[in-house]
Amino acid sequence: MRLATWNVQGLRTKQNEVFNELEQNKIDLCVLTETKKKGKGNEQIIIIELKLNSEQIVIIGVYAPCDDTDVTIKDQFYENLTGLLESFKNNKEVCLLGDFNARIGKKNNDLVVGRYGENRINDNGQRLIDVCKGSSLRIMNGFFPHKDIHKYTWIQPTKQLQSIIDYFIQRKNI
């Protein structure tokens, strides 16, 4: 199964482009964030439970609050995420994908964070690391080397800014 996450920064004028790209890359399931679609609610976590062959898989799509969001809102979000993760039994494979608005840095010989990330850690990054440690999850982006064009998930070309804030996370026991 091919999974992806994509911060589309507005879907209204990009629907055909997004669908074509997903089809071209043979993506089976994609978590889209920042679609800017109007409607009821402001969902930040979505869950899909699948059974493939004899494997039970839980896919959690996430759009986390920005790093400069009020601390009480971030506390509530990460408490909800932790409670959700605790509700799934260890016999289920758990994958989290999405825009975590977190910068997790890079570490050598660490079970959660790999050595191929970026240097900076922010508050959301530390919160995400703590959740992953407590739930035996591994943030996969940093465990494999990538060219910069594929490494950074957020780019602001006019200000020459780039960071890694979108992640693929899974259980460590795979």
N, C-alpha and C positions, 0 to 999 in steps of 0.2 A: 504494500500500500504506500503510495506517495503522498505525503502530507506537506503542506506549506502554510506560511503565514505572510500576509501582505498588508501593509499600511497603505491604503490606496489614496488617502488624503482627498476624499470626495469621489463618489462613484457615479454621480449623475451623468457626466459627459464621457465617462470611461468604461461603461459597461461592456461594450463590444470588445474593447482592447483587453480588459481583464479576462473575459471569457475566452477570447482567442489565445491569450498567453497561457491560461490554465490548461486549455486543450492541447496546445502545442507542446507543453512540458509534461503532458500526461499526469496531471495532478488529480488525485482521487478526491481529496478533501482539502479545502483551504479556509483558514480563518482570516476573514477580511476585517480590518480595523479602520477606524476613521472614515467610514463610508459616508458620513454626514447625511444619512437618510432620515427624513422627518417621520415621526411616528410616536407612538406611546412608549414611555419608559426610556431609560438610559442604561441598558443592560451592559454590564462590564464583564460578566462571566456567562458562558454558555457551555452546556455539557452535552456530549453525544456518547451513548454507550453502544458498543458494537460487539457482535460475536462473530469472529472469523475462524472457521474450522472449530477447534476446541478452545481457542484463545478468547478471553474476555478483555476488551479494550475500552478504556474510558479516555475520550479526547476532550480536553478542556480548552476552550478558546477564551482568551483574556485580553481585556483592554484596561490596563491599570491607570489609576490617577497619575497626573503629572507629578514630577518630583517637588514642585513648589506648591502643590495643593495643601490645604489645611491638614495638620497632623491628625486630627480626629477622623477625618474622612479616610486618610490613608490607613490609620489603625483599623477602622471598620472593614475596609477592603481586605487587608491582609488577614484579619481575624476570620472573615468569611471564607477566604481562600484556604486557610489552614483547616478550618472546620470541615470544609468540603473534602479536602484531601484525606483527612482522618476518617471520613465516612466510607471510603472505599477500602475493601479488603485487600490484603496482600496478594491474593490470587488473581487480581486484575492488573493488567498493564495500564499504567497511567501516563499519558502524554499531555503536556501543556504547550500551547502555541499562542503567540500573540505579541502585542505591543505592551511590554511591561514598564515602559518609561524608566528603565533601570539601567544603570551602568555598573557592571559587576567587576571590572578590572580583569586582572589575570594573575594566576598563581601556579607555581610549580608544585607537583606532587600533592594535589588537592583532589578530594573526591567529588566536589561540587563544581568548582570553577576550573577551567582549563588554562593552559599557558598561552593560548593564541588569541586572547582578547585585547582590549585596549587598557591603558594605564589607569584610567580614572574610575573611581567608585563614588556613587552618590547615595543619598539616604534610601531611595527606593532599591538601589542595588544591594545594600546591606540587608534590607528587609527581605528581598527575594532570596538572597543567600541563606538567611536564617530559616525561612520557610522550607527551602530545599533541603537543608541539613536535617531539619526536624522530620521531614517526610521521606528521607532517603532518595532524593531526586538529584539528578545530574543535569547541569545546564550545558547542553551539547555543543553550542556554537564555538566554545573556546577549546575544544578538545581536538580540533582538526585545523591544520593551516589553510588559509584562504588568501587569494589575491585581494588587495584592498578593495577592488571593484565589487567583490562578492562578500567581503567581510563586514563592511559598514551597512547598517540597515536604515539609517536616517542621515540624509545629506542635505545641507543648505548651501548650494553652490555660490550664491552671491556673497556670502560671508565666509566661505571656505570652512564650514563647520561639518563635522561628521561624527557619528557615534554608533554604538551598537546598543539598541534598546528593544529590539524584537528578538525573541528567543524560541528555541525548541528545547523542551525540558522533558526528561523521562526518568523512570525508576532506575536506580543504580545497579540493580541485580540482573540486568539483561546481559 
